[in-house]
Amino acid sequence: MSKLTILITRPEPENALSCAHANAHGFNAVPLPMLEITPINEASKVAAIRSQIFNIDEYQYVIFVSKNAARAAAEWLDECWPMLPANTHWIGIGKGTTDTLIAENIPAIANPGHTTEALLDWLKPVKMRNMKVLIVRGEGGRPELAEQLEKRGAQVRYLSLYERRKPIYHAQTFTLLPDIDLIWTTSGENLINLNSYIEQFKPSLKSRLLLTPSERVNTLAINMGWRNAICANGADDASLIAATEFHTGQQNDRD
């Protein structure tokens, strides 16, 4: 049986790790990041970040939206807080983000949610009125989490630690791609950038199986014309690999 070729579109450094995991499961991974993560370097913004980090003990809940947010925050916390505040609840959206926080010695609370919507559902029993919540993310992220928490009476602020940019590709990049059997996309913004390039340079790929991380992103893909979009119920590698095996019928032996 020939190996499935999977186009993996995460931002780096996660893309390289996902490709390694896919290859270890017997697939042929092709990296093509659809987001670039860059640190914030503007002096005034860096000063504002430092001020927020020094005051992080004012918040009862600190929520990290991604592994990139967790790693960037960990560097700041190491610099500003030799001992973390004792009365703060640290929460990551998704198992990968939670595991990253724990690996950085931030005592994140385990939760079953892979998405913003799942996290909000998990937090339903929690009294949020007058609670101070800090959402750690990149600039310009989705507003839904803050909006829903504010509806429940929480006082929400953002801590933006990085920028997300659309990478620059040209037609040759897509001309030189091998035959692709399946595509992994891991966020709405990732999908929007992917769709833009595919429609411009290789529309035939829109007929391929596309695995998405959530029902929200899957609906977005279907509305964009991806005929074979399927929700993997998670953006982590384990969920995407399991969905790949299930929907293709290929459970490859690991090397």
Protein Blocks (a to p, Z undefined) as FASTA:
>chain_A
ZZdddddfbdcfklmmmmmmmmmnopacddddfbdcdddfbfklmmmmmmmmmmmmmpmb
dcdfbfklmmmmmmmmmmmmmbacfkbccddehjklmmmmmmnopacdddfbfbfklmmm
mmmmpcfehpacdddddehiafklmmmmmmnopacddddfbdcddddddfklmmmpccdf
bdcdfbfklmmmmmmmmmmmommlmmpccddfbfklmmmmmmnopakbccehiabfklmm
mmmmmmnopacddZZ
